[in-house]
Amino acid sequence: MNITALEKAALSVRALSIDAIQKANSGHPGLPLGAAELGAFLYGTALRHDPADPAWPDRDRFVLSAGHGSMFLYSLLYLAGYKDLTLEHIKRFRQIGSPAAGHPEYGLAQGIETTTGPLGQGIATAVGMAIAETMLAARFNTNTRTIVNHYTYVLVGDGCLQEGVSGEASSLAGHLGLGKLIVFYDSNRITIDGSTDLAFTEDVARRYEAYGWQVLRGSLYDFEALARLTAEAQGEPNKPSLIILDSIIGKGAPHKQNTPEVHGAPLGPEETAAAKAALGIPGDFYVAPEAAAYFTAKRGEWKQVHAAWQKEFDQWSRENPDKRRAWDQFYAGASAPSSLPCFALGDSLATRTAGNQALAALVAANPNLVGGSADLKGPNAVGIPGAGVYSAANRSGRYIHFGVREFAMAAIANGITLHGGLRAFCATFMVFSDYLRPALRLSALMEQPVIYVLTHDSIFVGEDGPTHQPVEHLASFRIIPGLLTLRPADAEETAEAWAMAWERQDGPTVLALSRQNIRVFPKEDPDWKHTIRTGAYVVRKGAERPDVVLIATGSEVGMALEAADSISEKKVRVVSMISRERFETQPLAVQEAIVPVGVRVICCEAGVRTGWERWAKPGDILSIDRFGASGPANQVAAALGFTAEALAARINA
């Protein structure tokens, strides 16, 4: 280990970070100054990666969970030779068009493994990456060839470990014995408001030991200790490791280090000059020649390591053609199921039940589909037939018991999908999506095709009462950019909804499914399985020019048909709008073919009216703009005025 070169690399990280943040007049210098030695060690020694091929499947992953310290990562990616981050980009830190964004954003530059910044989600996502590594290793490694064998490294700060999602995910990681997950804790004991003594005095080491982790301690500024501690963590195959590193926030800024002032604001001209003088930085955006030469040589070494893996992979491919074909399928994306389940007219079953049958078909066609629920396997109906349960003892299992940990579940699903090779779903009651919403938002922000199965989707949950009746949640999903919300109206639509979610590669999908049974109804559009992909289709035509168009979603489509049956004096068209946001992006000609211009429109959905005002006047929206009640489902609906009779009266008004 060339300690002199690593010291120069750390100096370069500090120099680049000081100047980029000062030039932007915005940013967080505390972490990159305080943790520069760890970064130099990781990117200069520990990480097995190849900047010339950032997508190499068997690379080590690094997640900067404390994403506010983004210049730490950008400096290191630049030094290591990742082409997407140039010195010019760093000079334009936090400016429009620069991949050196305020927080690391997945997709802006290679080498950024996930979007971080919302504290705690980085480490939780990394747990998903570590799970994915074990799943792929179990599937593809043989007794003679190892082609999946990498580590997931994480840098967390005090803020990450205070957020609840990190505790949820760390608890599960310990239970699952993820030995290739190694977390470095930048323990500088400073947060924005001041010393951590203000609100965070727990014994983190003992907490993580209780989670089932190996806990190690050392100084962030001792390269030999960092190497020894990392080797010790790698030597523990059955437990994830937390390496607690004592550090100084803003190290090198003589008047601001070890104070909250250095956390989230530029040093300022005077302190910048003082820091450069104290550190021996001779100019602006300085990179030490020794550091540049060191990383130039390292790039050759990394290529050799990558080439050795490629040789092993090629030999494995020749020896295991069936596994190679499966590998290619895993990494190629989605494969349509050979057949979706069929249902007969008049069949009565919950869409969650129909969804399970569709899931079984997808699982059969796609062995890389994995997932689970937050302790609701039965109620969510997401068991994977014959797939086995993933555990510390069975890495081949495809069903994950996440426990009652909705937030961590969704973040882990993001990590599994980001890792590559696998596709993830997760499930809970729709009302509990409130617990996982921040990770769902990141799924959308990162354009990750995670599938969210959210059952018990309305007041028809019944006796569980308003705490379990999600009246406002559909509206909240529809306003998240990049999220597709599908609320199928019967079993046939549910099978197509699962196929639509699976086909999607550029963002997450919510499947809003019912607890109560719903009857399969006839569909007058002969090409409805195609038309439904526009977001809506005509269930009952009524006439070429109907008097009323009745738009409904989910279980309310059946109610709309019942209401239309009771009306003889008006020609009523019934439209199932499985995805309002998708339909609203269709060309006007498509929209008007289904919902003609100038015709009265009535909307019906067992949730708040927000957003339906685009399609109907307030008096023509049958909605639920209050919390529900506890009682049998039909009685709750009647008490809230949500019945076919009430809808028919609205049509006749």
C-alpha positions in Angstrom: 0.0 0.0 0.0 1.5 3.3 -1.1 0.6 5.5 1.8 2.3 8.6 0.4 0.3 8.4 -2.8 -2.9 7.8 -0.8 -2.1 10.9 1.4 -1.8 12.9 -1.8 -5.1 11.5 -3.1 -6.8 12.6 0.2 -5.2 16.1 -0.2 -6.6 16.2 -3.7 -10.1 15.3 -2.5 -9.9 18.1 0.0 -8.6 20.6 -2.6 -11.2 19.8 -5.2 -14.0 19.8 -2.6 -13.0 23.1 -1.1 -12.9 24.9 -4.5 -16.0 23.3 -6.1 -18.1 24.2 -3.1 -16.7 27.7 -2.8 -17.2 28.4 -6.5 -20.8 27.2 -6.4 -21.3 29.1 -3.1 -23.3 26.1 -2.0 -22.6 22.6 -0.7 -21.3 20.5 2.3 -17.6 20.6 2.8 -17.6 18.9 6.2 -17.8 15.3 5.0 -15.3 15.4 2.1 -12.8 17.2 4.2 -13.3 15.0 7.2 -13.4 11.6 5.3 -10.9 12.2 2.5 -8.5 9.5 3.7 -11.3 6.9 3.7 -12.1 7.9 0.1 -8.5 7.6 -0.9 -8.3 4.2 0.7 -11.5 2.9 -0.9 -10.9 4.1 -4.4 -7.2 3.7 -4.3 -6.9 0.3 -2.7 -10.1 -1.5 -1.5 -12.6 -1.3 -4.4 -12.5 -3.9 -7.1 -13.8 -1.9 -10.1 -12.9 -0.7 -13.6 -13.6 2.9 -14.5 -13.2 1.9 -18.2 -16.2 -0.4 -17.8 -18.4 1.0 -15.0 -21.1 -1.5 -15.7 -18.9 -4.5 -15.1 -21.4 -6.9 -13.3 -18.9 -8.2 -10.7 -17.6 -4.8 -9.6 -17.7 -3.8 -6.0 -20.4 -1.3 -5.2 -19.9 1.9 -3.2 -22.8 3.8 -1.8 -22.4 7.3 -0.3 -25.3 7.1 2.0 -24.4 10.5 3.5 -25.1 12.0 0.0 -24.9 15.6 1.1 -21.1 15.1 1.0 -21.4 14.6 -2.8 -18.0 16.3 -3.6 -16.4 13.4 -1.8 -17.7 11.0 -4.4 -17.2 13.3 -7.4 -13.6 14.0 -6.5 -12.9 10.3 -6.2 -14.7 9.3 -9.4 -12.7 12.0 -11.3 -9.4 10.9 -9.8 -10.1 7.2 -10.5 -10.8 8.0 -14.2 -14.6 7.7 -14.6 -15.1 9.6 -17.9 -18.5 11.0 -17.0 -17.0 13.3 -14.4 -14.4 15.7 -15.7 -12.6 18.6 -14.0 -14.9 21.0 -15.9 -17.9 19.2 -14.4 -16.5 19.6 -10.9 -15.8 23.3 -11.6 -19.6 23.5 -12.4 -20.6 21.7 -9.2 -24.3 22.2 -8.5 -25.0 24.0 -11.8 -27.6 23.1 -14.4 -26.3 20.4 -16.8 -23.4 19.3 -14.6 -23.5 15.6 -13.5 -21.9 16.9 -10.3 -25.3 17.6 -8.9 -26.1 18.8 -5.4 -26.5 15.2 -4.2 -25.4 12.1 -6.1 -28.0 11.3 -8.7 -28.2 7.9 -10.4 -27.9 8.1 -14.1 -26.1 11.4 -14.3 -22.7 9.8 -14.2 -21.3 6.3 -14.2 -19.9 5.3 -10.9 -22.9 6.7 -9.0 -24.7 3.5 -7.9 -27.8 5.1 -6.5 -29.3 8.4 -5.7 -28.6 9.5 -2.2 -29.3 12.5 0.0 -32.4 11.5 1.9 -30.5 10.2 4.9 -30.7 6.5 5.7 -31.9 5.4 2.3 -28.4 4.8 1.0 -27.5 2.1 3.5 -31.0 0.6 3.1 -30.6 0.5 -0.7 -27.1 -1.1 -0.2 -28.7 -3.9 1.8 -30.7 -4.7 -1.4 -27.5 -4.7 -3.5 -25.9 -7.1 -1.0 -29.0 -9.4 -1.2 -28.8 -9.3 -5.0 -25.1 -10.4 -4.9 -25.9 -13.4 -2.8 -28.9 -14.4 -5.0 -26.9 -14.2 -8.2 -24.0 -16.0 -6.6 -26.2 -18.9 -5.6 -27.8 -19.0 -9.1 -24.7 -18.8 -11.2 -21.5 -19.8 -9.3 -20.4 -23.4 -9.6 -18.1 -25.7 -7.7 -15.3 -24.8 -10.0 -16.1 -21.3 -11.2 -16.9 -18.1 -9.3 -18.3 -15.3 -11.4 -20.3 -13.4 -8.8 -18.1 -12.4 -5.8 -18.1 -8.7 -4.9 -18.7 -6.5 -1.9 -21.0 -3.6 -1.2 -19.4 -0.8 0.7 -21.2 2.1 2.3 -20.3 5.4 4.0 -22.8 6.6 6.6 -22.8 9.5 9.0 -24.6 10.2 12.2 -27.6 11.4 10.4 -28.0 8.2 8.4 -28.0 6.2 11.6 -30.6 8.4 13.3 -33.1 7.8 10.5 -35.4 4.9 11.2 -35.0 3.3 7.7 -31.4 2.6 8.4 -32.4 0.7 11.6 -35.1 -1.3 9.7 -32.7 -2.3 6.9 -29.7 -3.0 9.3 -31.9 -5.3 11.4 -32.9 -7.3 8.4 -29.3 -7.4 7.1 -28.1 -8.8 10.3 -30.9 -11.4 10.3 -29.9 -12.4 6.8 -26.2 -12.6 7.6 -25.1 -10.4 4.7 -21.3 -10.9 5.2 -20.3 -8.9 2.0 -22.0 -5.7 3.3 -19.4 -3.5 4.9 -20.4 -0.1 6.3 -18.0 2.6 7.3 -19.4 5.0 9.9 -17.9 8.5 9.7 -18.4 9.2 13.4 -17.6 12.9 13.8 -20.4 13.5 16.4 -21.6 16.7 14.6 -24.9 17.4 12.9 -26.5 20.6 11.6 -27.8 21.8 15.0 -24.6 21.1 16.9 -23.1 18.2 18.8 -24.8 14.8 18.5 -25.1 15.0 22.3 -28.2 17.2 21.7 -30.3 14.2 20.6 -28.2 11.1 19.8 -26.4 9.5 22.7 -27.2 5.8 22.2 -24.4 3.2 22.0 -24.4 2.6 18.2 -21.9 -0.3 18.5 -24.1 -2.2 20.9 -27.2 -1.6 18.8 -25.5 -3.0 15.8 -24.2 -6.0 17.7 -27.7 -6.6 18.8 -28.7 -6.5 15.1 -26.3 -9.4 14.5 -23.5 -7.3 13.0 -19.7 -7.5 13.5 -18.6 -4.1 14.9 -15.1 -2.8 14.5 -13.4 0.5 15.6 -10.5 2.6 14.4 -9.3 6.0 13.2 -10.4 7.3 9.8 -6.9 8.8 9.3 -4.8 5.6 9.7 -4.4 3.9 6.4 -2.9 0.7 7.8 -5.8 0.5 10.3 -8.3 1.0 7.5 -6.7 -1.9 5.5 -6.6 -4.1 8.6 -10.3 -3.4 9.6 -11.5 -3.9 6.0 -9.7 -7.2 5.8 -11.2 -8.2 9.1 -14.7 -7.3 7.8 -14.1 -9.3 4.6 -13.0 -12.2 6.8 -16.4 -12.5 8.5 -18.7 -14.3 5.9 -21.7 -14.6 8.1 -22.3 -11.1 9.4 -22.4 -7.6 7.9 -19.7 -5.3 9.4 -20.0 -1.8 10.8 -16.6 -0.1 11.0 -16.8 2.9 13.4 -14.2 5.4 12.4 -13.4 8.4 14.7 -13.2 11.5 12.5 -13.2 15.3 12.5 -15.8 17.0 10.4 -14.2 19.6 8.1 -10.7 18.4 8.9 -8.1 20.9 7.5 -10.3 24.0 7.9 -8.4 25.5 10.9 -11.2 27.7 12.3 -14.3 25.6 11.3 -13.3 22.0 11.7 -15.2 20.1 14.3 -18.0 22.6 14.3 -21.5 22.5 12.8 -20.7 25.5 10.6 -18.6 23.4 8.3 -21.4 20.8 7.7 -23.5 22.5 5.0 -22.0 25.8 3.9 -18.9 26.9 1.9 -15.9 27.8 3.9 -15.9 31.4 2.7 -12.9 33.2 1.1 -11.0 33.7 4.4 -11.3 30.1 5.6 -10.6 28.8 2.2 -7.3 30.6 2.1 -6.6 29.5 5.7 -7.4 25.8 4.9 -5.2 25.8 1.7 -2.3 27.3 3.7 -2.7 24.8 6.5 -3.0 21.8 4.1 -0.3 23.0 1.7 -2.6 23.3 -1.3 -0.8 25.4 -3.9 -3.6 26.5 -6.2 -7.2 26.2 -7.3 -8.8 22.8 -8.1 -5.5 21.2 -7.3 -4.7 17.6 -8.0 -1.4 16.4 -6.6 0.9 14.9 -9.3 1.6 11.9 -7.1 -2.1 11.2 -6.9 -2.7 11.5 -10.6 0.2 9.2 -11.3 -1.0 6.7 -8.7 -4.5 6.4 -10.2 -3.1 6.2 -13.8 -1.2 3.1 -12.7 -4.2 1.8 -10.8 -6.3 1.9 -13.9 -3.9 -0.6 -15.5 -4.2 -2.9 -12.5 -8.0 -2.7 -12.5 -8.0 -3.6 -16.2 -6.0 -6.7 -15.3 -8.3 -7.7 -12.5 -11.3 -7.2 -14.9 -9.6 -9.2 -17.6 -8.9 -12.1 -15.2 -12.6 -12.1 -14.3 -13.6 -12.0 -18.0 -11.4 -15.1 -18.6 -13.1 -16.9 -15.8 -16.5 -15.8 -17.1 -15.7 -17.0 -20.6 -14.5 -20.4 -19.4 -17.6 -20.7 -17.2 -19.8 -19.9 -20.2 -18.2 -22.7 -22.2 -18.6 -25.1 -19.4 -22.2 -24.1 -18.5 -24.1 -23.1 -21.6 -27.5 -23.4 -19.9 -26.4 -21.0 -17.1 -24.9 -18.6 -19.6 -28.3 -18.5 -21.4 -30.0 -17.8 -18.1 -27.4 -15.1 -17.3 -28.1 -13.4 -20.6 -31.9 -13.5 -19.9 -31.4 -12.1 -16.4 -29.5 -9.1 -17.8 -31.6 -8.6 -20.9 -34.6 -7.2 -19.2 -38.2 -8.4 -19.2 -39.6 -11.5 -20.9 -43.3 -11.7 -21.5 -45.0 -14.7 -19.8 -46.0 -17.5 -22.2 -49.5 -17.1 -21.0 -51.5 -15.0 -18.5 -54.2 -16.6 -16.4 -57.7 -16.7 -18.0 -61.0 -16.0 -16.2 -64.6 -16.6 -17.1 -67.3 -14.0 -17.2 -69.1 -14.0 -13.9 -66.1 -15.3 -11.9 -66.0 -13.5 -8.6 -62.7 -13.0 -6.9 -60.6 -10.2 -5.4 -58.1 -8.5 -7.7 -55.4 -9.4 -5.2 -56.2 -13.1 -5.7 -56.2 -12.7 -9.5 -52.9 -10.8 -9.1 -51.4 -13.8 -7.5 -52.2 -16.0 -10.5 -50.7 -13.4 -12.8 -47.6 -13.2 -10.6 -47.2 -17.0 -10.8 -47.2 -16.7 -14.6 -44.6 -14.0 -14.5 -42.4 -16.0 -12.1 -42.5 -19.0 -14.3 -41.3 -17.0 -17.3 -38.8 -14.9 -15.4 -36.6 -16.6 -12.9 -35.0 -13.3 -12.0 -38.2 -11.9 -10.5 -37.9 -11.7 -6.7 -39.7 -9.9 -3.9 -41.9 -10.2 -0.9 -44.1 -8.3 1.4 -44.0 -6.6 4.8 -45.3 -9.5 6.8 -48.4 -9.7 4.6 -47.7 -12.6 2.3 -51.2 -14.1 2.7 -53.3 -10.8 2.8 -51.3 -9.3 -0.1 -51.5 -12.7 -2.0 -47.9 -12.4 -3.3 -46.6 -15.9 -2.5 -44.3 -17.2 -5.3 -45.2 -20.8 -6.0 -42.2 -23.1 -5.6 -39.7 -20.3 -5.4 -38.5 -20.9 -1.9 -37.8 -18.4 0.9 -34.7 -16.4 0.8 -32.7 -16.6 4.0 -29.2 -16.9 5.4 -29.4 -20.6 4.9 -31.1 -20.5 1.4 -29.7 -17.9 -0.9 -31.6 -19.5 -3.8 -34.9 -18.5 -2.4 -36.9 -15.8 -4.3 -39.5 -14.8 -1.8 -38.2 -12.3 0.8 -39.8 -12.0 4.2 -39.2 -8.3 4.9 -40.9 -8.3 8.3 -42.9 -5.2 9.4 -40.5 -2.8 7.7 -42.2 -1.1 4.8 -39.7 1.7 4.3 -36.7 -0.6 4.3 -38.6 -3.1 2.1 -39.0 -0.5 -0.7 -35.5 0.8 -0.4 -34.1 -2.7 -0.6 -36.3 -3.4 -3.6 -34.6 -0.3 -5.2 -31.2 -1.8 -4.4 -32.0 -5.2 -5.8 -33.1 -3.6 -9.1 -30.2 -1.2 -9.2 -27.7 -4.0 -8.8 -28.7 -5.5 -12.1 -29.7 -9.0 -13.1 -32.8 -9.0 -11.0 -36.2 -7.4 -10.9 -38.0 -6.7 -7.6 -41.5 -6.3 -6.3 -42.7 -5.5 -2.8 -46.1 -5.5 -1.2 -48.1 -4.1 1.7 -51.6 -2.7 2.4 -52.1 0.5 0.4 -52.7 2.6 3.5 -49.2 1.6 4.7 -47.6 3.0 1.6 -47.2 6.1 3.8 -44.4 4.3 5.5 -42.5 3.6 2.2 -43.3 6.7 0.2 -39.8 8.2 0.3 -38.3 5.1 -1.3 -41.2 5.0 -3.8 -40.3 8.5 -4.7 -36.6 7.5 -5.3 -37.8 4.6 -7.5 -39.5 7.2 -9.7 -36.6 9.6 -9.5 -34.1 6.9 -10.5 -36.5 5.4 -13.1 -36.3 2.0 -11.5 -39.0 -0.5 -12.6 -39.9 -1.7 -9.1 -43.4 -3.1 -8.8 -45.4 -2.1 -5.8 -48.3 -4.4 -5.0 -50.7 -2.4 -2.7 -53.8 -4.3 -1.7 -56.8 -3.4 0.4 -57.3 -0.3 -1.8 -60.5 1.4 -0.6 -63.2 1.8 2.0 -64.3 -1.8 1.1 -61.7 -3.0 3.6 -64.6 -2.6 6.0 -64.3 -3.5 9.6 -60.7 -2.5 10.0 -62.0 1.1 9.9 -60.6 4.4 8.7 -57.0 3.7 9.8 -56.9 1.0 7.1 -59.1 2.6 4.4 -56.8 4.6 2.0 -59.1 7.3 0.7 -56.4 9.8 -0.2 -53.6 7.5 -1.5 -54.5 7.1 -5.1 -54.5 10.8 -5.6 -51.1 11.0 -3.9 -49.6 8.4 -6.2 -50.8 10.1 -9.3 -48.9 13.3 -8.6 -45.5 11.5 -8.3 -43.6 12.1 -11.6 -42.7 8.9 -13.4 -44.9 6.6 -11.3 -47.5 4.6 -13.1 -50.6 3.8 -11.0 -52.8 0.9 -12.2 -56.2 0.2 -10.5 -57.7 -2.8 -12.3 -61.4 -3.4 -12.2 -61.7 -7.2 -12.4 -59.5 -10.3 -12.6 -59.0 -10.0 -16.4 -57.8 -6.4 -16.0 -55.5 -7.4 -13.2 -53.7 -9.9 -15.4 -53.1 -7.2 -17.9 -52.0 -4.8 -15.2 -49.3 -7.2 -14.1 -48.2 -7.5 -17.7 -48.1 -3.7 -18.1 -46.1 -3.3 -14.9 -43.6 -6.0 -16.1 -43.3 -4.5 -19.6 -42.3 -1.2 -18.1 -38.5 -0.6 -17.9 -38.3 3.2 -17.1 -40.0 3.6 -13.8 -42.0 2.1 -11.0 -45.6 0.8 -11.0 -48.2 0.7 -8.3 -50.8 -2.1 -8.6 -53.8 -1.0 -6.5 -55.7 -4.2 -5.7 -58.9 -5.1 -3.9 -59.5 -7.1 -0.8 -63.2 -7.8 -1.7 -64.4 -10.1 -4.5 -65.3 -8.4 -7.8 -67.2 -10.1 -10.6 -65.6 -10.4 -14.0 -67.7 -8.3 -16.5 -68.1 -8.4 -20.3 -66.1 -5.9 -22.3 -67.5 -4.5 -25.5 -64.2 -3.3 -26.8 -63.0 -6.4 -28.7 -59.4 -5.1 -28.5 -59.5 -4.0 -24.9 -56.3 -5.8 -24.0 -54.5 -3.4 -26.3 -56.7 -0.3 -25.6 -56.2 -0.6 -21.9 -52.5 0.3 -22.4 -53.7 3.8 -23.2 -55.0 4.0 -19.7 -58.7 3.6 -20.4 -61.1 1.7 -22.6 -64.8 1.4 -23.3 -66.4 -1.4 -21.2 -70.0 -0.6 -22.4 -70.4 1.6 -25.5 -73.9 2.8 -24.8 -74.1 4.5 -28.2 -72.0 6.2 -30.8 -73.0 9.5 -29.1 -73.9 8.6 -25.5 -75.8 11.0 -23.2 -73.5 10.3 -20.3 -70.0 8.9 -20.0 -69.4 7.2 -16.7 -65.7 6.9 -15.8 -64.8 4.6 -13.0 -61.7 2.8 -11.7 -61.1 -0.5 -9.9 -64.1 -2.0 -8.0 -66.2 1.0 -8.9 -66.4 -0.1 -12.5 -68.7 -2.9 -11.5 -70.8 -0.4 -9.5 -70.9 1.8 -12.5 -72.2 -1.1 -14.7 -74.9 -1.8 -12.1 -75.9 1.8 -12.0 -76.1 2.0 -15.8 -78.3 -1.2 -15.9 -80.8 0.6 -13.7 -81.2 3.6 -16.2 -83.4 3.2 -19.3 -84.0 6.8 -20.3 -80.4 7.7 -21.0 -77.7 6.1 -23.1 -74.8 5.6 -20.7 -71.2 4.7 -21.7 -69.1 3.0 -19.1 -65.3 3.6 -19.2 -62.7 1.8 -17.1 -59.8 4.1 -16.5 -57.1 1.9 -15.1 -54.5 4.7 -15.2 -55.7 8.2 -15.3 -52.3 9.7 -15.6 -51.4 7.5 -18.6 -54.7 8.3 -20.3 -54.2 12.0 -19.8 -50.9 11.8 -21.8 -52.6 10.2 -24.9 -53.2 12.2 -28.1 -56.6 14.0 -28.1 -57.9 11.7 -30.8 -57.4 8.7 -28.5 -59.0 10.5 -25.6 -62.0 11.7 -27.5 -62.6 8.3 -29.0 -63.2 7.0 -25.5 -64.6 10.1 -23.8 -66.3 12.3 -26.5 -66.1 16.0 -26.3 -69.3 17.8 -25.3 -70.8 14.8 -23.5 -71.6 14.9 -19.8 -69.0 13.0 -17.8 -69.5 11.5 -14.4 -66.6 10.1 -12.4 -66.7 7.5 -9.7 -63.9 6.4 -7.4 -63.8 5.4 -3.8 -61.3 8.0 -2.9 -60.9 11.8 -2.8 -62.0 13.8 -5.8 -58.6 15.5 -6.3 -57.7 15.3 -10.0 -61.0 14.2 -11.3 -62.0 17.8 -11.8 -60.3 17.7 -15.1 -63.0 15.2 -16.4 -66.2 16.3 -14.6 -67.9 19.1 -12.8 -67.7 18.9 -9.0 -71.4 17.9 -8.8 -70.7 15.0 -11.2 -67.9 13.4 -9.2 -68.9 10.6 -6.8 -66.0 10.5 -4.4 -65.2 10.1 -0.7 -63.7 13.3 0.7 -63.6 12.2 4.3 -62.1 9.3 6.3 -64.1 6.1 6.3 -65.8 4.2 9.1 -65.6 0.8 10.8 -68.2 -1.8 9.8 -69.1 -4.4 7.2 -67.9 -3.1 3.8 -71.4 -2.7 2.3 -72.7 -0.9 5.3 -69.7 1.5 5.3 -70.4 2.2 1.6 -74.1 2.8 2.2 -73.3 5.1 5.2 -71.0 7.1 3.0 -73.4 7.3 0.1 -71.3 5.2 -2.1 -73.7 2.7 -3.8 -74.9 2.0 -7.3 -78.2 3.6 -6.3 -76.5 6.8 -5.3 -74.5 6.8 -8.6 -77.7 6.2 -10.6 -79.3 9.1 -8.8 -76.3 11.3 -9.7 -76.7 10.3 -13.3 -80.4 11.2 -13.3 -79.9 14.4 -11.5 
